[in-house]
């Protein structure tokens, strides 16, 4: 019986380790978070606006760098709030609007490289 419990715990731990690493962040935008902490946004058009009631899909992840590909036109409200490990952000010329509090609560003592 003890072996069954140990096996179940091991299986459940493996499931929780597979946190969401990709998905949609706008009608025509996709996001992917690599194991090295690089978040990449690809596609064309506007990013979804986020808030406390509209949860950021990568919230709570250890994001070091953000790369937004050419074709993205807006960065959504509060999209990258609380990214305390952020050191670099790549924003293309196609981005014409950065939403309210997009980088809210950025806690580093220095600004991220843009």
ABEGO torsion letter per residue (X at the ends): XAAAAAAAAAAAAAAAABBBABEBAEAABBBBBBAAGBBBBBEBEBBBBBBAABBBAABGBBBABBBBBBGBABBBBGAABGBAABABBBBBAABABBBBGAABGBABABBBBX
